[in-house]
Amino acid sequence: IFESMPVAIENAIKFGKEVPGLNELNSKDFATIINVKIFDFFMIINSILFIEGESYLHTMHGHVYTRFWMNLIRGKEIVDELFEFMDVFNGIHLTKKEKGLLIALIFTMSGKK
């Protein structure tokens, strides 16, 4: 998963450069926004891989980053909250376009949360 992050960051940067307003920021401010919002971007883009309480995220080497491994790495409490959120998020059945709009909103929102 950690090896996959550069690809996620690159995708977030490409997406962010297409968002009106963000593409006008200086590189330092743009990088700060990407760093603060990268987790949100990654989770929305990969939300489809969270199915009925299990994760089907794949690493660059073809391994599956299951809930079991998430519990070991991140801790059960955080993982339970993440899966609870993903169940609700996936339950609203957003289209790719709607997810794109949501990501643009998240990138332009102030604050770290």
C-alpha positions in Angstrom: 0.0 0.0 0.0 2.8 2.4 0.9 4.4 1.8 -2.5 1.1 2.7 -4.2 1.0 6.1 -2.6 3.2 7.9 -5.2 0.7 6.8 -7.8 -2.2 8.1 -5.7 -0.4 11.4 -5.1 0.4 11.8 -8.8 -3.3 11.2 -9.6 -4.4 13.7 -6.9 -2.0 16.3 -8.3 -3.3 15.8 -11.9 -6.9 16.1 -10.7 -6.1 19.1 -8.5 -4.5 20.9 -11.4 -7.8 20.7 -13.3 -9.8 22.2 -10.5 -10.5 25.9 -11.1 -8.8 28.0 -8.5 -6.5 25.3 -7.3 -4.6 25.4 -10.6 -3.8 29.1 -9.9 -2.2 28.5 -6.5 1.6 28.7 -6.0 3.3 25.4 -5.8 3.9 25.5 -2.1 0.2 26.1 -1.3 -0.9 23.6 -3.8 1.4 20.9 -2.3 0.0 21.7 1.2 -3.5 21.2 0.0 -2.6 17.9 -1.7 -0.8 16.7 1.4 -3.7 17.5 3.7 -6.4 16.0 1.4 -4.6 13.0 -0.1 -6.3 10.5 2.2 -9.8 11.8 1.4 -8.9 11.6 -2.3 -7.6 8.1 -2.0 -10.6 6.8 -0.1 -13.2 8.3 -2.4 -11.4 7.0 -5.5 -11.1 3.5 -4.0 -14.4 3.4 -2.2 -15.7 0.8 -4.6 -13.1 -1.6 -3.2 -14.7 -1.6 0.3 -17.5 -4.2 0.1 -19.6 -5.6 3.0 -17.0 -5.0 5.7 -14.0 -6.1 3.7 -11.3 -4.3 1.7 -10.2 -5.4 -1.7 -7.4 -2.8 -2.2 -4.5 -4.2 -4.1 -0.9 -3.3 -3.6 1.5 -2.8 -6.5 2.7 -6.3 -6.1 -0.8 -7.8 -6.3 -1.4 -8.4 -2.6 -4.8 -7.6 -1.2 -4.8 -5.1 1.7 -7.6 -6.7 3.7 -9.3 -5.6 6.8 -7.2 -8.1 8.8 -4.0 -6.2 7.7 -5.6 -2.8 8.2 -6.4 -3.8 11.8 -2.8 -4.8 12.4 -1.3 -1.7 10.8 -3.8 1.0 11.7 -5.7 -0.5 14.7 -9.1 -2.0 15.0 -10.9 1.2 16.3 -9.8 3.3 13.4 -10.5 0.6 10.9 -14.0 0.0 12.3 -14.7 3.7 11.9 -13.3 3.7 8.4 -15.5 0.8 7.3 -18.6 2.2 9.0 -18.0 5.4 6.9 -17.4 3.5 3.7 -20.6 1.5 4.2 -22.6 4.7 4.4 -20.6 6.4 1.6 -21.1 3.5 -0.7 -24.7 3.3 0.2 -25.4 6.6 -1.5 -24.2 5.1 -4.9 -22.4 8.2 -6.3 -21.5 8.1 -10.0 -17.9 8.8 -11.1 -18.9 12.4 -12.0 -20.4 12.9 -8.6 -17.3 11.5 -6.9 -15.2 13.9 -9.0 -17.3 16.9 -7.8 -17.1 15.7 -4.2 -13.3 15.5 -4.5 -13.1 19.0 -6.0 -15.2 20.3 -3.1 -13.0 18.6 -0.6 -9.9 20.0 -2.2 -11.3 23.5 -1.9 -12.6 23.3 1.6 -10.6 25.0 4.3 -9.3 23.1 7.3 -7.7 19.7 7.8 -10.9 17.7 8.3 
